[in-house]
Amino acid sequence: MALTPTDLDGYARTDVYEDETLIRVSVRQTTDTAYPSGWRYTLHYGALTPYPPETLDDGTIRRYDNAHEDTRGHDLHVAPDPDPEIIQFPGMIDLYERFWSEVPKPRFGPSDDGGESS
């Protein structure tokens, strides 16, 4: 079944893995003017303990977010580069799919009943 924006709205989950990495996904629709796309999101793959240069100082290995969308746009953070790349926002579904194609962990999502969340 194809993922829809409604499936992602309000979705949040964090999974921690035996290799001391984690994936944290938080997605919600918003009318806040700080998020012109209508979405506030973080799609994060990282380590529990930072170990530069394999991670950024906060443990990030790869992260998409729009924390500063109204001033900077949509960011892709990839270790070891401390400066994020500004990306074109392809839409929430496409970005969510892209994230999962780029991380080496099993996919989870709104329609997934397995795994642990926190």
trRosetta pair geometry for C-beta under 8 A, 3 or more apart (Angstrom, degrees):
i j d omega theta_ij theta_ji phi_ij phi_ji
1 111 6.7 173 69 -122 116 166
3 7 5.1 -119 -158 65 73 148
3 8 6.8 57 173 -42 113 101
3 93 5.5 161 98 -135 109 103
3 96 7.0 -112 126 91 159 140
3 97 7.7 -177 41 -62 140 99
3 109 6.9 -72 -101 170 128 147
3 110 7.3 116 -134 41 100 114
3 111 7.5 -133 -97 -7 81 120
4 7 4.9 111 55 -5 69 100
4 8 7.7 -150 95 2 44 85
4 93 7.4 -37 -135 -86 18 129
5 8 5.9 -65 -153 42 38 104
5 9 6.2 48 153 -38 72 102
5 29 7.1 62 169 -66 109 124
5 92 6.1 90 -116 62 86 129
5 93 6.7 -85 -68 -46 67 102
6 9 5.7 -43 -142 18 33 117
7 11 7.2 18 142 -50 60 135
7 109 7.6 28 151 159 120 106
7 110 4.3 165 173 74 88 152
7 111 6.6 -28 -152 -41 129 93
8 11 5.1 -81 -156 13 45 129
8 27 4.6 -44 170 113 99 143
8 92 5.7 -175 91 142 158 128
8 93 7.1 -155 -18 -83 143 65
8 96 6.3 -125 -105 -61 141 157
8 110 6.2 -129 -82 -30 43 138
9 27 7.0 -92 -97 122 24 92
9 28 5.8 66 -161 -140 59 54
9 29 4.6 -22 -121 -4 110 103
10 27 7.6 -24 28 92 16 68
10 28 5.1 61 -75 -109 43 96
10 29 7.9 -39 -33 19 72 78
11 25 6.6 -22 124 124 102 110
11 26 7.5 -174 99 -139 60 31
11 27 5.0 7 58 53 93 100
11 28 7.6 -179 30 -70 53 66
11 109 7.5 -2 -171 -167 153 61
11 110 4.9 -84 -103 -78 136 103
12 25 6.7 -174 -138 98 38 65
12 26 4.5 21 -114 -113 93 76
12 27 7.4 -172 -71 26 61 56
12 28 7.9 -15 -50 -45 99 102
12 117 8.0 110 112 -170 65 122
13 24 7.7 -169 96 -145 45 45
13 25 5.4 7 54 54 80 99
13 108 6.3 -103 109 112 150 129
13 115 7.8 68 175 108 135 126
13 117 4.4 -75 -138 -123 90 111
13 118 7.8 90 -162 34 53 47
14 22 6.1 5 -174 180 94 119
14 23 7.1 179 -147 90 51 49
14 24 4.4 -2 -107 -107 93 80
14 25 7.6 -176 -76 24 50 59
14 117 6.5 100 45 -157 54 61
14 118 4.8 -57 67 59 105 89
15 22 6.5 171 88 -153 48 69
15 23 5.3 7 52 52 93 91
15 105 7.6 164 88 164 127 142
15 108 6.3 117 -28 8 141 149
15 115 5.5 -43 -102 179 131 124
15 116 6.0 121 -122 68 79 77
15 117 7.0 -49 -69 -94 73 50
15 118 8.0 144 -83 11 32 92
16 20 7.8 -8 -175 -134 95 34
16 21 7.7 169 -153 91 55 37
16 22 4.7 -26 -102 -99 65 99
16 48 6.9 49 -142 -71 112 120
16 116 7.6 -45 35 84 76 125
16 118 7.5 7 -11 10 105 137
17 20 7.2 -72 81 4 73 14
17 21 5.0 -6 49 62 117 80
17 22 6.7 -172 8 -84 81 42
17 23 7.9 54 -26 -5 110 87
17 105 6.6 -126 -58 -121 147 123
20 47 6.1 36 123 -160 89 81
20 48 4.6 -94 -177 26 86 116
20 49 6.5 -13 160 15 132 94
21 45 6.9 10 174 -177 116 79
21 46 6.6 177 -155 99 77 31
21 47 5.4 -50 -104 -99 69 56
21 48 7.1 -133 -93 -17 19 78
21 61 7.3 -12 -139 -7 118 141
21 105 7.3 -147 105 -69 127 130
22 44 7.7 11 104 113 90 98
22 45 7.6 -178 90 -147 47 43
22 46 6.0 -15 58 66 85 76
22 47 7.6 131 15 -124 79 12
22 48 6.2 91 -19 -66 111 79
23 44 6.8 158 -156 89 48 60
23 45 5.3 -13 -102 -100 80 72
23 103 6.6 101 -101 152 122 160
23 105 5.5 -152 -38 75 133 155
23 108 7.6 148 90 32 136 109
24 42 6.5 -9 112 115 100 113
24 44 4.4 -6 58 62 93 113
24 46 7.6 -18 11 24 105 106
25 42 7.3 -175 -142 92 30 68
25 43 5.7 16 -116 -116 79 66
25 44 7.4 -163 -71 29 43 70
25 96 7.9 64 -148 -132 127 97
25 108 7.7 -162 14 81 141 95
25 109 8.0 -50 100 -107 170 58
26 40 8.0 -35 125 119 96 84
26 41 6.5 170 93 -147 63 50
26 42 4.9 23 48 45 99 94
27 39 6.7 -23 -161 -164 84 109
27 40 7.7 158 -151 84 38 53
27 41 4.5 13 -109 -112 73 102
27 42 8.0 -143 -64 37 59 48
27 43 7.8 25 -63 -65 104 88
27 92 6.5 113 -160 -163 129 124
27 96 7.2 -8 -76 -85 156 120
28 39 7.2 153 84 -152 35 62
28 40 5.5 -12 64 58 85 93
28 41 7.5 173 23 -76 51 68
29 38 5.7 -11 -152 156 86 87
29 39 6.0 -47 -106 -96 52 62
29 40 8.0 124 -144 17 7 75
30 35 5.1 62 74 60 121 140
30 38 6.6 172 59 -172 56 41
30 39 6.8 114 22 -129 87 12
30 40 4.9 37 -5 -13 138 108
31 38 7.4 4 -91 -131 45 74
32 35 5.2 58 79 22 95 99
32 40 7.1 29 44 -53 128 125
33 36 7.1 22 -167 -76 53 68
33 70 6.8 61 133 -100 70 137
34 69 6.5 107 150 58 65 94
34 70 4.5 -90 -148 -19 51 132
35 38 6.6 176 125 -39 99 6
35 39 6.2 -136 169 70 127 34
35 40 5.0 -89 -85 -70 160 80
35 66 6.3 91 -126 119 93 127
35 69 5.1 68 -118 56 56 145
35 70 7.1 -73 -54 -46 29 91
36 69 6.3 -153 24 138 80 116
36 70 6.4 123 -22 -97 97 71
37 66 6.6 -74 24 -151 134 170
37 69 6.4 -96 3 -165 104 150
37 74 7.4 49 -38 -65 149 116
37 89 5.3 -77 -104 137 141 167
37 92 7.8 134 149 -55 122 91
39 66 7.0 89 96 36 87 148
39 92 5.0 163 -94 -78 159 121
40 66 6.7 -130 -131 73 46 106
41 64 7.1 -5 115 112 111 95
41 65 6.5 -155 100 -129 64 55
41 66 6.1 53 47 18 79 102
41 92 6.8 158 -50 -128 152 101
41 95 7.5 115 100 104 158 138
42 63 6.7 -17 -166 -167 85 107
42 64 7.4 161 -154 86 37 58
42 65 4.6 6 -108 -102 72 106
42 67 7.6 36 -80 -55 100 97
43 63 6.7 160 83 -154 55 55
43 64 4.4 10 50 51 106 100
43 65 7.3 -167 26 -65 61 63
43 95 7.0 -175 -4 143 149 98
43 96 6.7 -173 -92 -112 142 57
43 99 4.2 -74 156 -115 145 159
44 60 6.6 -83 -152 -119 98 91
44 62 7.8 166 -151 93 40 54
44 63 4.3 7 -111 -114 74 103
44 64 7.9 -137 -65 38 52 54
44 65 7.4 19 -65 -55 95 110
45 60 7.8 83 77 -158 51 62
45 61 5.0 -60 110 65 90 107
45 62 4.7 13 52 56 110 89
45 63 6.9 -160 31 -70 58 64
45 99 7.9 166 -25 -175 109 96
45 103 4.5 180 -73 -120 154 129
45 105 6.9 -180 -125 7 118 125
46 55 6.3 82 -155 -140 83 122
46 58 7.4 -43 -149 114 151 79
46 59 4.2 82 167 128 120 89
46 60 4.7 -59 -99 -105 118 35
46 61 5.2 174 -106 3 46 80
46 62 7.8 -156 -65 37 64 47
46 63 7.0 5 -52 -57 108 110
47 50 6.4 136 78 -93 111 32
47 51 6.3 -48 100 15 164 94
47 54 7.4 57 -25 110 147 107
47 55 4.9 -100 23 -69 120 150
47 59 4.6 -134 65 -160 70 92
47 61 6.4 93 -23 -42 85 105
48 59 6.6 -75 143 -145 1 147
49 59 6.7 157 104 -104 9 114
50 55 4.9 -139 -143 94 66 129
50 56 7.1 -70 -135 93 115 44
50 57 5.7 29 -162 -171 159 30
50 58 6.3 163 -80 108 128 5
50 59 4.3 -105 -74 -69 75 65
51 54 5.3 3 95 50 93 110
51 55 5.5 79 49 21 58 109
52 55 6.1 -89 -73 68 50 64
52 56 7.0 24 -90 -148 96 17
52 57 6.4 -5 -53 -78 125 57
52 79 7.5 -146 -118 -152 66 118
52 80 6.6 94 -154 -135 81 102
53 79 6.6 155 165 173 60 100
53 80 3.7 0 -178 -110 99 140
54 61 7.2 -21 152 -109 75 94
54 79 6.1 49 149 131 29 143
54 80 7.2 -26 -64 -75 12 96
55 58 7.7 -121 152 73 108 43
55 59 5.0 -20 170 -149 146 31
55 60 6.0 137 -169 63 87 37
55 61 5.5 -59 -108 -72 80 67
55 79 4.9 -95 -135 -90 23 159
55 80 8.0 44 66 -101 10 67
56 59 7.0 -29 66 43 72 20
56 60 4.2 1 33 55 116 97
56 61 7.9 -152 3 -66 81 25
56 77 6.4 -34 -31 166 152 119
56 79 5.0 -136 -38 -89 68 93
56 80 7.3 152 -80 -143 59 42
56 82 6.2 123 -133 -109 103 66
57 82 7.5 29 -6 -115 101 109
60 63 4.8 -62 -147 -12 122 123
60 77 5.3 -1 145 118 150 127
60 79 6.2 164 103 -46 73 101
61 78 7.6 0 153 -146 46 55
61 79 5.3 -63 -132 16 43 122
62 76 7.6 -18 -164 -172 80 86
62 77 7.1 159 -154 88 32 66
62 78 5.3 12 -109 -108 75 75
62 79 7.4 -93 -56 12 55 81
62 99 7.8 162 127 -144 116 79
62 102 6.2 -141 158 126 162 118
62 103 6.3 -154 63 -85 134 92
63 75 7.7 11 106 110 87 100
63 76 7.5 163 85 -155 47 43
63 77 4.4 -1 56 53 95 108
64 74 7.1 4 -170 175 92 100
64 75 7.0 164 -151 89 46 58
64 76 5.6 -16 -98 -101 74 70
64 77 7.9 -165 -72 21 27 73
64 87 7.5 -48 -130 38 101 145
64 95 6.0 -174 150 179 161 114
64 98 7.8 85 -51 89 154 111
64 99 5.8 -105 11 -85 129 114
65 74 7.7 -178 96 -157 30 64
65 75 5.5 -13 63 61 73 103
65 77 7.4 1 19 -1 102 111
66 69 3.9 24 174 -63 103 112
66 73 7.4 -79 -132 149 88 36
66 74 4.9 -36 -92 -108 96 71
66 75 6.9 166 -90 16 40 79
66 89 7.4 24 -86 -91 132 129
67 75 7.3 -30 29 22 87 130
68 71 5.1 -57 173 57 96 98
68 72 4.2 35 110 26 114 115
68 73 7.7 4 99 36 79 35
68 75 7.3 53 44 -29 94 124
69 72 7.1 -78 -105 62 16 66
69 73 6.1 22 -142 -146 56 16
69 74 6.3 22 -111 -68 92 62
72 75 6.9 20 118 -59 121 104
72 86 6.5 -130 164 -104 84 115
73 86 4.9 65 73 -156 132 107
73 87 7.5 -177 135 54 116 46
73 89 7.5 -151 -176 -30 88 102
74 86 6.9 105 67 -162 55 62
74 87 5.1 -66 99 66 104 84
74 88 7.4 28 52 152 126 7
74 89 4.5 132 -26 -69 153 94
74 95 7.9 -103 -174 -110 146 147
75 84 3.9 -1 -160 164 111 150
75 85 7.1 128 -158 67 59 45
75 86 6.5 -42 -97 -100 59 51
75 87 7.1 120 -138 13 10 92
76 84 6.1 148 67 -167 39 88
76 85 4.6 -21 62 61 100 98
76 86 8.0 -172 19 -81 80 6
76 87 5.0 66 -19 -30 111 127
77 81 7.9 -158 -161 85 57 85
77 84 4.7 -52 -79 -100 73 95
77 85 8.0 -178 -76 20 29 70
78 81 5.9 31 78 41 78 105
78 85 7.2 5 11 2 107 112
81 84 8.0 138 114 -83 103 24
81 85 7.9 46 103 -39 144 90
89 95 6.7 -34 -154 -57 69 135
90 94 3.9 -85 115 96 118 137
90 95 5.7 156 52 -54 93 78
90 98 7.2 99 40 -24 140 138
91 94 4.7 75 64 17 91 107
91 95 6.7 -171 83 -9 42 90
92 95 5.8 -59 -143 40 29 108
92 96 6.1 33 159 -21 65 108
93 96 5.8 -57 -149 36 28 113
93 97 6.4 26 154 -16 64 108
94 97 5.7 -55 -148 38 32 111
94 98 6.2 36 153 -23 66 106
95 98 5.5 -50 -145 35 33 115
95 99 6.4 41 154 -24 64 101
96 99 5.8 -49 -152 29 29 114
96 100 6.9 22 155 -11 61 105
96 109 7.7 88 168 -118 126 118
97 100 6.1 -60 -153 39 32 106
97 101 6.4 29 152 -19 66 108
98 101 5.7 -61 -150 36 32 110
98 102 6.4 18 156 -14 66 115
99 102 6.0 -75 -154 40 27 106
99 103 6.5 6 163 -10 69 113
100 103 6.4 -62 -134 38 32 99
100 107 4.7 39 -153 -106 131 109
100 109 8.0 -33 -73 -60 146 115
106 115 7.8 -169 94 -79 118 128
107 112 7.5 -172 123 -63 76 148
108 112 4.5 -134 -156 74 69 159
108 114 7.3 -127 -116 77 103 79
108 115 5.1 -60 -101 28 140 161
109 112 5.0 103 49 -7 58 109
112 115 6.6 21 137 19 122 118
